């Protein structure tokens, strides 16, 4: 990577570290941050430009497998780091209870006690947001971050953001690999050879079993007593996970306790039965480099109800705890996804890192064909060859869906024997084709590919089949949502003006943005009405609710306002007559509305409001204010309500901004403060086009993932 400009306090360019892939400086700085804060686990995410998905780049204190569900996090996900990046502020959580209350999806995937800090990787307003940072501490961490911890996190965030910004400006942005890089743990010290031998001899003399596991759960050391208690030779244990070599340890409790120890950094223990009836007591002691395990036999006696382990003769291939947690994570995430595209993106982000395949295809059944709507890990050439296929084709994906039976192929040879013409990616060695069916309807097929031969034991087949069922149900719901969404958009388009009439002497720009969720339809409206060559009228309003009923009433209100306006009715009377119409309709829905009569000959405007947010007025000298109009009652409450009219000057160069409350209502912020921010943007706009200002004002709202209200905006500049 080439040189980056550097001033005092800025990070050195990556080439100074001699790294590959642009992560050298980040690795070193991240490692220093972990040591200075005493954090047990750290995750560093980057946010590629023009994307809305955080990608995990670095992991410290945990394994790739444990981090797998969190490798790609959409910005709108209900997860602490996404929330921190969205809100550009620190998120601090202490304990399992607070996590479950504020972020339930994370709470039941990680049901452990720990303290967590998440914050955006960001500098000042000119630097922007470039990623996110997650740090975990054991639960005995104080209830608040210390000043030094706050300072360390802030300094790292700013320097990291600046480094990422400079790299992007040079055309060499940091793009994380498919799998995050795991930092090597810092060893307390390296023993001399004689000392290491003495340690081995010491452990061999102990009457209890002793094992060492790395953060991946692999055994790196085992003494003779431990080997005898496990019933497995030391050579077979080294490099393997305990539950992979000793079948009776495949109880989910064993893997669950390992996860608990690594994540919470708290010692834990459990008792399990080695067949036929030997009870063993396991104690796990974790730190940043792995786990020390003590194994002691329990005196013989009846197995109590509190004993989590049991002989595995009836179930030789139980489902591991990680698979169950991953399945729950996918289920929780899918309940929050709505449209087809959102479900497809979620599946492609979660399935490959969490369930072990190296590639996947998500195919939807549409009009007698299977169409690929999501993929991960496949080459462009394979995707071009795979294309779409007929549901009646001699193809494993089509056949799995047609029969409703999953197909598992442990080797490519086995697959080709059954389907000689099937397209296979060269580096794949095994495959699974899982039908997705919801309420008896064929939804599609999930195809998973693996680079190594795979036995697909019954427990794994059950998990993958359940996974396909969950995805199928989510896709079925998403299709229904998309159908309703299209209907809602068509209705909304028919109720809002197709275009605004050109009016000499005025430059006008208008925008509408639907709410972020639900039916995607609301009751906000705007209108511009031409009187004659020297006058016009503008109206904006907001009907309570975000559904078809609100939209239908909005159409009636807009029609009534338009009809009274074209008759030359004064502003206060326009609102009064529309109010009587709404009270007669007795809809139980209220409406805010602001009406402005624009007199271009006299260079003034007459305004009346029915409980609507105050308009902003930018004077020709740039001074901008919210007009303090006399508040009128919302339409539809009191048939006898009166609406006073206010006159304001409108000389050439004046800008009048009309908007609905969705533009200035932000969760957690004072509406006065957000209105002032909008006014500042209007003031800074200068003589630029109104369309550019409208795009800038709506841009911030479009980027908000927590937006629950629709927005209407109309900008009017007097030209003469």
N, C-alpha and C positions, 0 to 999 in steps of 0.2 A: 504494500500500500504506500502511496506517495506521501510526501511531507504534508502535515497539517499546520496551518498557522497556529502559533502558540504564544500566549501571553502568560504573565505571572499567575499561578494558581490553576492553569489549565492542564489537563492530562497530556502526557506525551503521546505522540503518534504510535500506532501499533507496531510499526517497523522497529521502534526502539526496543521492543521486547523480543524481537525475533520470532514472532508467532506466525501461525498459519491460520487463515480463516478470520482474522480480525478480532479474535477473542483474547489475545494475550494480555493486553492492558486491563481488560475487564476482569479476567480471571484473577490477576494479582490484586487489583483494587477490591474486588468482591471478597477475596480471601482475607484481606486486611480488615474489611468491614466486619466479617464474621468474628474475627478474633477480638477486635476492639469492643464489640457489643456483647460478646459472650453468647450469641445466638446459637441454638442447636441445629436449626435447619434454615436454609436460605434458598429462595427461588428468584431468579432474575429473568424478567420478560422484556422483550423488545416489541415495539409496535411499528411494523413497516409502514412507510408512507402510503397514504391513500387506502389503507386497510383498516378494518374495525375488529381485528382479531389479535389478541396478545399471544406471542409465541415464546415458549420457554427456551431460553438460551443456556442458562447455567443453573446447576443444582449443587448445593453443598449440604452435607449431613444426612442425605437420604439417597435411596437408589432410584434408578430410572423407572423401575417397576412401580415403586410407590408413587412417583410423580406422574405416571402415565395418564391418569384421568385429567390432569391439569396442564397438558403440554400446549393446548390451544384453547384460549378462553375468549369468546366473543365479548365485546365491550358492554353489551347489554345483559350479560349473564349475572345472576344474583350471587356473585362470588366476591369476597372482600377486595381482591386486587382490581377487579373490573370496576367495582364501586369507587375505589380510591382514584383510579385513572379518570373515570367519568366526572367525578366531583372535584378532582385536582386537590385532594386533601388526604391527610393521614386517617387510616382506619385502625383502631386499637381495640382488641378483644381479649378478654381474660376469662378462661374457663369454658367448659363444655356447655353450660347452661346459656351463657350469653351468645355463644356461637349458634346454638340451636334456635334461639329466639330471633336473632337478627339475620342469620343466613342458614335457614333450615336445611337446604340441600347439602351444604358442606357439613353441617352438624351431624347428619346421620350417615354420611360417608366416612367421617373422621370422628367417631364418638369418644374422643379422648380429651383429657384436660391438658391445656397448654395455653400460653399467651401468644398472641399474633399481632404483628404490625404489618400493614400494607400501605404503601404510598406510591404516588406516581413518580416516574423518573422524568423530572421536569426542571427547567430553570425559570427564568423570568418570562414575561409575555412574548419576548422575541425568540426565545429558544423553543418553546412549545413542549408538548408531551411526547416522549420517545419510548415509553415502556412503563413497567411496573416492578415493584420490589416487594417480596414477602419474606418476613423474618419470623421464626418461631423460637420461643424460649420455654423451658420447663415451667410448670404451673407455679413453682415457688418464686418466680420472678415477681418483684414488687408490682402493686396494682397500677402503677404509672411508669412510663418511660422516664429514665433519668435525663437531666439536661445534657449530659455527655452523649447518651444514646440518641437523643433528638438531634444533637449537632452532627453526630457521625452519619446518621441517615440522611439528613439534609445536605451535608457536604457531598456525600457519595452521589446522591440523586442529581444535584446540579452539575457536578463534574462529568458524570456519566451521560447526562443529556447533552452537554456541550460536545463531548467526544463523538456521540452518535450523530449529532447535527453536522459537525465538521466532516465526518466520513460521508454522509449523504450529500453534502454540498460538493464534494470532490467526485461524485458519481460512483462511489464505492460504498454503498450502504451495507450495514451489517445484516446479513440474511441468515438466520439460524438454520442449522442442519435439520434433517428429519427428526433426529433424536437429540435431546439436550446434552451438553457436555457436563460430566460430573467431576467436581473438583476432588482431587485426592485429599484424604484427611491428613491433618497435621499430626505427625507422630510425636509423642512426648519426648522420646529419645530413641536412639538406635543402640541396642546392646552389643557388646563385644561378643566374639564367638564363644569364648569360655563362659561368659555370663549367660548367654542363650542356652548353652548346654546345661548349665547349672539349673536354670529355670525348668527345662524339660525334666531333669532328674527329680527336682522338687515336686513337680506336678505328678510324676509317675508314682511317687511314694504315697500320694494321698489316696484314701480309701474311697473317695467319691469320684464320679465322672466329671471331667472338665472338657469343655469344648469352647472354641472361639469361632464366631460367625462374623463375616463382614457385613456391610450395610445391605448387600444384596441378599443376605440370608445364607450365603455359601459357607460351609465349614472350612476354616483355614488351619485349625489345629484340633486334635482330639487325643486325650491320653488313653492308655490301655483300659483303664476302668470304664471310661465312657464308651469305648468301642464294645466292651463286653456287655455293658448294660443295654446298649442299643441293639446288640446282636448283629453288628455289621463290621466288617474288617476296616481298619483305619484307612487303607488305600482306597476303598470304595467310598468312604465318607468324604475325604478331602476333595474340595472343589464342588461338592454337591450340596443341595439343601437337605436338611434332615428329613423332611416329609417326602423327599423324592427317593431316598434310599431305604428308609424304614417305612414300609407301607402302613403300619399301624399308627404312624404319626400324621397321616393325611387327614385326620379330623380337623375341621375348620378352626377349632379352638386353638390348635398349636400355631397355625399361621397367624391367627388373630392376635395371640399374645405377643408374637414377634413384631407385628405391626404396631401394637400398643407401646411396646418398649422403645422402638425406634422413634416413633413420632412424639411420644410424651416425654421420653428420656427418663422414665421412672422405672425402677426395678419392678418386675412382675413375676408371677409364678403360676403354675398349674400342675395338676396331677393327671396322668394318663395311664391307661392299662396296656401293657405289652402282653399280647396273647401268649399263653391262654389266660393267665390271671395274675401277672406280676405288675404291681402298681409302682410307678416311678414318679418322683417329684422333681420338677424342673424349675430352676430359678434363673431368671434372665437379668443381667446387669448391663445396661447400655451406656455408650458414650459416643463421641463423634466419629470413632473409627469402626465401631461394630458392637458386638455383644459378647460378654462372657457368660457361659452357661454352666451351671452346676446341676448334676444329676445324682439323686440319691434314691435308693430303694425305700419304699414305704413298708412298714411291718404288715405282714399278711393279715387280711381281715375282709369283711364284706365291703364292697364298693358302695360308698354313700351317695346320696342324691346330689351332693355338692361336687362330686368328681366329674369333671367335664369330659374326660376321655372314656373310651369304651373299645372293646375288640371290634375289628373291622371286617370280620369274616362275612357278614351279611352284605357289606357294601364296600367292595374292594377299591372303588374309584370315587371317593367322595368329592364334592365340589369344594375347592379351596376358598378361603375367606376372601381373597382378593377378587376372585371371579364374582362372588356374591355382591361385594361392595361395588364393583364396576357395573354389574347389572342394575343395582339400585340407583347408581348415579345416572345411567342412561335413562332409566324409567323416570327419574325426577326431572331430568333435563327435557325429555320429550313432552312432559305435561305442560311445559312453559312455551314450547314452540307452537306456532300457529300455522303459517302458510307452508306450502309445499317446499318452496326454496329454503325456508328457515329449517324445516325438518331435515332436508337433504344435507345442508351445510353442517348441521349439528351431528348427524350420523357420520359423515366423513371425518369430522374432527375427533370424534370419541372412539369409534370402533377399532381402528387400527392400533393406536397406542395402548388401548386398555385390554384387548382380547387376544393379542398375539399374532394376527395375520400380518403379512408384509404388504398386502394390497387388497383392495375391495372394489366391487362395483355395486351400486345401488340402482336397481332397474325397476321402473314402474310400468304396469300394464295399462296401455292406452290404445283403444280402438283396435284390438286384436294383435297388438305388437308389444314387445318389451323395449322400452326406451331408457337409456342410461341417464339418470338425473343427478348422480353423484359418484365420485370415484376418488381413490387415493392410492398412490404407490405404483400405478400402471404407467407404462411408457406411452408416448403419443402414438407410436406406431401400432401398439396393441389396441388402443382405444379406437383408432381409425378403422382397424380391421373388425373389431367387435361390433361397432355400430348398433343398429337396432335389429331385432329378429322377430319373426312371426311366432305367435304363441303355439303354433302347431309344428314348429321346426324340430328337427331331430337334434336337440341341443339340451344340455343338462339344466340350464337355467329355465328354459321353457318347460321342460319335462317335470322339473320339481314343482313348478307352479301349477301345471295342469293336473298332476296327481295329488298335490298337497303334501307330498312326502319329501323330507330333506334328503339330499344326496351327499355322501361323504366319500372322498377318494384319497386314500393314504398316499398314493403315488400317482405321478403323471401317467405311467404305464397303465395303471388301473383305469384312469379316466379315459385314455385313448382306446382301450379295449371296448369300453361301453359306447364311446362317442368318437369315432375315428376322425371326423371332420372338425372337431371342436378347436377353437383358437386358444392357444396357450402362450403365455409370456415365457420366454426362454428360461428365465432364472427361477421359475416357480416349480415346486416339487410335489405339492399336495393342494387340494381344493375342497371347498364345501359350498353347496348350493342350497339355500334355505328359502322355502316359499314364505311369502308374507300374505297372510289371509286375515281378513277382518269381517266378522259377522257373515261368514260364508262367501264373501266376495274376494275375488283374486285381485290383490293389490300390486304385487310385484315379487321380485326375487332379490335376495341378498347373496352375492357371490364373494367368497373369501379365498384368498390365495396365500400359500406359505412357501418359503424358500427351502424348507427341509421336510423330509417325510414325516408324516404325523399319524399317530395311531387313532386319534379321535375316540378316546374311551367314552363309555356311556355317560359319565357325568358331564364331560365337555360337550357332548352332543346335546344333552338336555339344556345346558346353559345357552348354547348358540341357537337352539330352536326357540327358546324363550325370548332371546334377544330379537330374533326375526319377527316373532309375534308382536312384541312391543313396538317395533319400528312400523310394522304393517298397520297397527291400530292408529299410530300417530299420522302416518301418511293418509289414511282414510279420513281422519278428522281434518287434516290439512286441505284435502281436496274440497271438502264441504265448505271450509272457511274461505278458500279461494273463490269458490262459486258465489258465495254470499258477498264477498268483497267486490267482485266484478259487478254484481247487481247494485251494490251500494254506490260504487263510483259512477255507474251510469246514471243513477238517480240524482246524485250530487251534481253531476255535470249538467243535467237537464234543468236544475233549479237555479244554478248560478248563471250570470250573464256570459254568453259565449265570447263576447268581446265588448269593450267599452267604446261608446261613440266618440269620435274625434270632436273636440271642442276648441275652436280658435281662442287663443289666449291662455290655454291651460296645458300643462304637461302632466299626465296622469299615469301612474303605475299601480297595479293591483295584484295581490297574490292571495292564494288560499292553500292552507296546509291541513290535511285531516289529522285527527288524533292518531297517536301511535299504536293503539290497540283497539280491540273490539270490532265493531262493524265498519270502522274507518269512515264513518259518516257523522256529521254533526249538524248543528243548527246555526252556524255562523254564516253571515251573508254580507254582501256589499252591492252597491249599485251606483251608477252615475247617470243622471237624467239631464237631457238637454232641453232648455226652455226655448230660447231664441238666440240671436246672435250675441247678446250681452249678458246672459245669465244662465246658470245651470244649478243643479242640486246634487249632493252626494249623501248617501246613506250607508250606515254600517250597523250591524246588529248581531245579537247572539241569543238564540232560543235555547232554553234550558234542555240539557240532555244530549246524548250521542247515539241516536237510533233513528229508525225510519220515521217514527212519529214526530221527532224534533225536526227532521228534514222537511217533512210534509208541511208542518206549521210554518217553518221558515219560508217556504214557497208562498204561503198565504200572506204572511207579513210583508214580504218583499213586494208582492203584487199590490197589496193595499197601499203601501208607502209610495210605490211608483205611480199608482192611479191618482192619489191625492196630489202628488208633486206636479204631475203634468197639468193638473187643473189650476196650478198657481196658488195653491193653498199655503199660507204662512207656516214656518217650521213648527211652532207650538201647536197649531191646529192639526197638522199632519200627524203628529204623535198622539194627540188627543183622540182623533177619529180612529186611528189604528188601534188605540187602546180599547175603545168601546167595542170594536169588532172582536178583539180577543176575549174580552169579558163575556160577550154574547156567545162565543164558541164554547166557553167553559171547558177548556182543555186541561186545566190544572198545570199547565206549563207557563212559565213567565218568560218575558223577553226584554233584554236591554236593547236600546237603539239610540243612535246619535244621527241627527239630521242637520245638514248644513245647506243653506241657500247661498250661492256664490254670485254676487253682483259685480261683474267685471267692469261695468261702466263707472260705478261709484267706488270701485276698489275696496269692497268690504264683504264680509260674510256674516250671515245671521244663523246662529246655532241654537239648537234645543236638544236636551238629552233626557233619556228615560233610564236612569240608573246605569249608564254606560261609562267605561273608563274615559277619563278626560283626554281630549285630543292634544297633540303637541303642535306648537306653532313656532316655526323658525323664522325670525325676522330677517330682512335683507342684510343686516349687518352680522348675521350668524348667531345672534342671541336666541336661545331656544327655551321655551317654557311650556309647562302643562297648563292649559287654560282652565281657570277655576270657574266652570259653568255651574249655575244653580242646579242642584241635583233634583231630577224628577223621579217619580215613582216608576218602578218597572211596569212594563205593559202587561195587562191581563190581571191586575189586582183590584183596582178601584175604578169603576166606570166613570167617575166624576173627577178623576185626577187632572190637574192642570200642569202645563209644561212651559215655563217662561223661556223667552228668547233673549239671547245675548248677541250684541253686534261687536265684531272685531275688525280692525283694518286689514286689508289684503292688498298692499301695494305690490308692484312687480318685484319678483325675487323672493316673495314669501312662500314658504312651504307649510302645508297643513297635513299632518299625519293622523289618520284615523285607523284604529286597530281594535281588535277584541282582546279579552283578558288573557287568552292563551299565550300572547306574545310576551307578557310581563309577569306571568305567574310561574315561578320556578320553585320546586320543593326545597324547603329549608332556607329560602331567601325572602327578605322583606320586599313586598310589592313596590314600595316607594323607592327602594334602592334599585331594583331592576328597571323601573320606569325611568329613573335618572340615567341609567346606563344606555337605554334606548335613546333618550334625549341627547346624550353626548354623541352618539353615532350620527344622529340627524344633524347635529350642529357641525360635526366635522366633515359632512358630505360635500360642502362647498357647492360649486356649480356643476357637479357631475350629473349624469343622467339619473332620472328617478328610478329607472329599471335597475341600475347598479345598486342604488341605496336599498331598494326593496329586496334584492338578492342578499345583500349583506345582513339586513335585519332578520330575514328568514333563515339564513344559513345557520346561525347559532341554535335556533329552535330545531332545525332538522337534525342537528348532531346530538340532541338530547335524547337519551334512551328512556328517560322517565317522563316523557311528555304525554299527558293524559287528556289534553284538551286540543280542539282544533283551533286554527288561527286564521283570521281574515285581516288583511292589511290594505289600505289605500293611501297613496301619497299623491298630493296635488300641489303643483307649483304654479303660481300666477306669473305669466310671461309678460303681460301688458295691462 
